[in-house]
C-alpha cells in the first residue's frame, strides 16, 4: 500500500476548489465534492499506476470522472508514496 502525500500547492488547489463550490454552488455540493475527491485520491493508495503518464518527467495524471479536474501526481515506487502535486481545472493549460 502506498502513502498519499500532499504538496503545499496541491493543498491550496484543493481548498480553493472547495471554497469555489461552497460560494458559487452550495455548501452541500462542496461537501459532497470534497468527500468524492478524497475517496478517489485515497484509492491511489492501492493502485497508483493506473493513472496516465504525462509529458513532464515522472508525473502522471488522475482524471476525476464527471468533473473538470485532473490530479497531477508523482508515484514513488521505491518509497511507496503517491505525491499529489496539483489539482488542475481542465480548462487551464498544463503539460
Secondary structure, DSSP 8 states (H G I E B T S, - for coil): --EEEE-HHHHHHHHHHHHHHHHHT-HHHHHHHHHHHHHHHHGGGT-GGGSEE-SSTT-EEEEETTTTEEEEEEEETTTTEEEEEEEEETTS---
